[in-house]
Amino acid sequence: MDKAGAVTVKVPASAANLGPGFDCLGLALDIWNQVSFRPADSGITITIEGEGVEELPLDYSNLILRAAERLYEKEGKIFPKGIEIECRNQVPVSSGLGSSSAAVIAGLLGAKKMLNSAVSNQDLLELAVEFEGHADNVAACLLGGLVIATSSTNGWITEKIPIHPLNLVVVLPKINLSTRQARAALPQTVKYHDAVSNLANTALLVHALREGRKDLLYNAMQDSLHQPYRLSLIPGAEQAIRAAYHAGAYGAALSGAGPSLFAFGDEKLEKIGEAMQAEFEKIHIPSRIFQTCSSQDGAH
């Protein structure tokens, strides 16, 4: 790779689960990280602007670098001895908006271009799951739009579902909540009724999003498998979701494992975000609001 061989990748944020679609539904959002890979004479240099500038590592533990090296390894190639990686981030880290998935996909796509590799999206997805453990966020990030992901004996199956554009507001409270903590809060067994309810609601949710049936979203986004347990880890979250509905949201849920919450809405989007934020302010928890929309485009 010569000096002219710079590569720039854009990767979107994503919201997983969307209520009942636990570990199987993901939605790409119009919030983007941009990562540039440039050849250098020697050494690895990583620079970060924007989100994560204080938190993300600048050494070999960086997830973008690790993912890029993994594809080189799979292709039987030696990773460049000199490379500059420049990150301009809009996706907040540790937020439930798929920042780690975005990093993994950025590294894999950057490496694919640098190698001029013909590796398929399916192979990239399988490699991404090695890092993430499940495919909902990485599939939405890679493919864009609404994606259903499920594992099979032959690997991961992903289907991108055509949907109408969606406007949404994300509220991110300043709470430290790791995915590991959120997983640990889940029960080992679930009630039969709860499982059936989630199956029905997930099917209804996919139908509602595909057909643009906003009137169905309130019922379709009800969850019994993970949200009741995770919301208890986020002070003010249950109240914020109720406030979103009172302010006119069509549907609201945790984004992934949290702590971000999101709500679908249209002309009342600003009012919905402020109502949610106010619930966190009542208990002295600062939060940030992101007004955005779904993205049909995935990583590119």
Secondary structure, 3 states (H helix, E strand, C coil): CCCCCCEEEEEEEEEECCCCCCCCEEEEEEEEEEEEEEECCCEEEEEEEECCCCCCCCCCCCHHHHHHHHHHHHCCCCCCCEEEEEEEECCCCCCCCCHHHHHHHHHHHHHHHHHCCCCCHHHHHHHHHHHHCCCHHHHHHHHCCEEEEEEECCEEEEEEECCCCCEEEEEEECCCCCHHHHHHCCCCCCCHHHHHHHHHHHHHHHHHHHHCCHHHHHHHCCCCCCHHHHHHHCCCHHHHHHHHHHCCCCEEEECCCCCCEEEECCCCHHHHHHHHHHHHHHCCCCEEEEEEEECCCCCC
